[in-house]
Amino acid sequence: MTSLTAKYYDLEPHHHPEGASTGLGFWIYLMSDCLMFAVLFAVYGVLGNSYAAGPGPKDLFDLELVAINTGLLLFSSITFGFAMLAAQKGNKAGTLRWLWVTLGFGLAFLAVELYEFHHLIELGAGPWRSAFLSSFFALVGTHGLHVAFGSLWLIVLAVQIAQKGLIPANLRRMTCLSMFWHFLDVVWIGVFTFVYLIKMI
């Protein structure tokens, strides 16, 4: 190790190594999530036409409702982007405001999804009805659980920022949550296209 490098680590003994390891670890986690969703998409692709003489997508899905839900999640990614911009400017109040708006969109998305699940089950189209519905609930439900986890993470982060401000650790946490939230957006676009849109054509 050169004297210049040693001097750098003496000045910042924790920040750089911790940030690098956190970023690497989080990317590994996202890649593992990609593999999990890839498997769920593959399962749906194989079982998506196995209706067991029961209802199919055209009998069950409300495309307008799903489009509204898609818009809610897309807008939540935009508002999270505004939160990141405010954080980069050191605007604590603006960061918190946009984080709470993002949370509102996320919770609205979950509410619509729960309504859809409840409606399907009331129609007798629960995950036990056919392989198609089992794979549908597994894929869409797993994504919904991720949004619920992301919403909880967002609440915890907002409380941390409110208490300690935009310190480097909180900015790093915001960056990780931002990647996670946008990842869920990309996955949902795949769900909307592959699960809903194509099946309704």
Secondary structure, 3 states (H helix, E strand, C coil): CCHHHHHHHHHCCCHHHHHHHHHHHHHHHHHHHHHHHHHHHHHHHHHCCCCCCCCCHHHHCCHHHHHHHHHHHHHHHHHHHHHHHHHHCCCHHHHHHHHHHHHHHHHHHHHHHHHHHHHHHHCCCCCCCCHHHHHHHHHHHHHHHHHHHHHHHHHHHHHHHHHHCCCHHHHHHHHHHHHHHHHHHHHHHHHHHHHHHHHHC
